[in-house]
Amino acid sequence: MSFTVAIDGPAAAGKGTLSKAVAAHFGFAHLDTGLLYRAVGAKTLIGVPAVAAAEALVPEDLLADNLRTSDVAQAASKAAVIPEVRALLLDFQRAFARRAGGAVLDGRDIGTVICPKADVKLFVTASAEVRAERRYLELSGNGQDVTRDGVLADVKQRDARDRDRTTAPLVAADDAVIIDTSNLSIEDAIARAITEISAKTDARP
Ligand code: CDP
């Protein structure tokens, strides 16, 4: 039986950490949908048109080791504005969501467009400053040459582009539970998510 958890939110809100922890806790599969857009964005940086890159996307592309840079994130959010790109990535995401045994998908439009009937919808957010600080620590910890101001600018610019686009903009679904992690530890955020999901898994027939 399928059970779908949709986790959306702005850049660097901690969706990835939360999704991995939740998936491990419930034994669900996890798809970081941002990686699909990052893989397309990375191809555009080497001159491949975004639509052609989305058409030719293969699972191995998601394993490329350069996908976590700010340049690729920016390129991803530019490609993500293009409706054809989003349409090409839709079926793969929906099939993943339906897999037996349960699935967690994190992104921007999972609860609104990809899985509007998801069993649980969480919208994870935090102030831009808190998100940028976390991302700065992550990227600089990985040896990337970044500054706090540069990461904050990247986060704000992508949020604006993601929120203002016409197709599948970043917005919380009406029935999403909002988790603001500005003042929450990661452990508290995970506990909160597990409580929300358990309420629904326990209620299954
Ligand atoms: O990790 P972070 O939150 O910084 O970004 P990401 O989830 O890896 O997504 C990178 C970019 O892909 C975002 O800024 C969005 O423009 C785009 N994206 C999207 O449009 N829809 C999704 N479901 C996931 C990502």
Boltz pocket constraint, residues with backbone or C-beta under 6 A from the ligand:
constraints:
  - pocket:
      binder: B
      contacts: [[A, 9], [A, 10], [A, 11], [A, 12], [A, 13], [A, 15], [A, 16], [A, 33], [A, 34], [A, 35], [A, 37], [A, 38], [A, 73], [A, 76], [A, 77], [A, 78], [A, 80], [A, 106], [A, 107], [A, 108], [A, 109], [A, 110], [A, 158], [A, 162], [A, 168]]
      max_distance: 6.0
